[in-house]
Amino acid sequence: MQGADTGTSTHSLDGEGLHIGIVQARFNAKLTDALAAACKAELARLGVADKHIELVTVPGALEVPLALQAMAQRDEFDALVALGCIIRGETYHFELVANESGAGVTRVSLDHEIPIANAILTVENEAQAWARAEDKGRDAARVAVEMANLLEDLT
């Protein structure tokens, strides 16, 4: 593609004026609280006003897509963030929850044409989750802001 911008532009991470919704699963709450704290701190650093950030909690990762859908239907948000933590256990339940929550998040994003940063961790153990929580929370904030700005530019 001739003339395509392959780098990040200076405005892509400008959160000023953006409205961001966050859905946090409470299962593994200490971990998801860390994800949420890092996400909110990074949103603030990027210029998203605290009054323009709405955080709701749901029981677990499988409930995240439904809450995202309800928020998307309100048409008040420039981007959404999904936060959760799924730790592998001894049964097939891990795969079911990981696959279905991920597919649900993607479906909501595409159906409602709204960017959703998916930071639902899928890890083997709690140590892996802790090693990723803060970075993934910050990453989710940056993805939400960048994608909100990109979609604004594209539409």
N, C-alpha and C positions, 0 to 999 in steps of 0.2 A: 504494500500500500504506500503509495507516494504521499509524503507529507504527514504520515501518521505520527502522533506523539507517543513515543515509546517510553518516555520518562514521566516522572510526576511533576505536575505544574505547581507553581508557588501557591495557587489558591486551592489546590485539591484538599489540603488538610486544614482549611479555615472553617471552623465550626460556628462562627458568629452568625446568629439568626436561625440556626438549625434547631429543629425540635426532634428529639431522639427518645424513643420508647425502649425500655429494657424489660425483658421477661426473665426472671431468675427462678430456677428450680430450687426448692428448699432441701431436697434429698441431698445428703452430704453437705449440709448447710455451712459448716466452717469453711469448706473449700469454695462453695459458691459465693459466700460472703466476701472472700478474698478476691474472687473474680469480679464481683460487682464493685468493690471498693476501688480496684485498679482501673476498671472501665470508667467509672464516674470521675476519678481523678484525672485520667487522660482526656476525657471529654472536656473537663474544665480547662485543662492546659491548652486544648485546641480552640478554646473560645466559646464552647457551648455553655450558655447560661444555666445555672442550676434550676431555675424556674422552668426551663425548657426541656428538662430531663424528667421523664416519668418512669418509675420503677414499680413493677408489680411482681408478686411472687406466686408461684404455683407449687403443688406438691412435688412433682418430679418432672423428668425430661419428657415423658410422654404427653404431659399437659402443656408444655411450652408452645407447640404450634397453635393450639386453640386460642390461647391468650394472645399470641402474635396476630392471629386472624382477627380477633375482636378489636385489637388496637389498629390494625391496618384498615378495617372497615370504618373507623372514625375519621379517616382522612385528615388527621392532625399532625402526622409525623413525616419527617423527611427520610428517616431510616429507623430501623429497629435492630435490637441486639438480643440474641438468644444466649442465655448463660445456664450451664448445668454441668454436672459431673457424673459420668457413668463409669463405675469401676468394675472390671471383670470379676465375676464370681465363678462358681463351679457349674453353673447350668447355662443353657442356651439363652436365658433371659437377657444377658448382656447384649448379644447380637440383635435380638428383637428390639430392645429399647434403643440401642444405638442406630440401627437401620431405620426404624419407624420415626424416631424423633428427627433425624436428619432429613428424611424424605418429606416429612411434614413441614419443616422449616422452609425447605426449597419450594415446596408447592405453594405455601402462603406467599412467598416472595414473588414467584412468577404470576400467580393468580391476581395479586393486587398491585403488581408492578412497583414494588417498594423494596429497596435494598435491605437485606437482613444479614448482619454479621453473625455467623454461627460460631459461638464459643462454648458449645457443649462438649466438654472434654470427654474423650473415650480412652481410658487408660487401663493398664494391667493391674496397677496397685495404687495405694494412697500416696506413696512416695513420688511416683510419676506425676500424680495430680498436683501435689504441692510444688514440684519442680516447674510446672507449667502455668500455674494459676495466675500469677501476676502478669507474666508476659502475655498470656492469651487474653486477659482482661484488657490490657492496653492495646493489643492488636485489634481486638473487636471494636474498640472506640475509633481507632484510626480507619479501619475498614468502613465503618458506618459513615463517618464524615466524608471520606474520599468518595464513596459510592453515591452518597446523597448529592455531592457536588457534581460528579460525573453525570448522573441522570439528569440533573438540572441543565447541564450543558448540552446533553444529547436530545432533550425534548423541547 
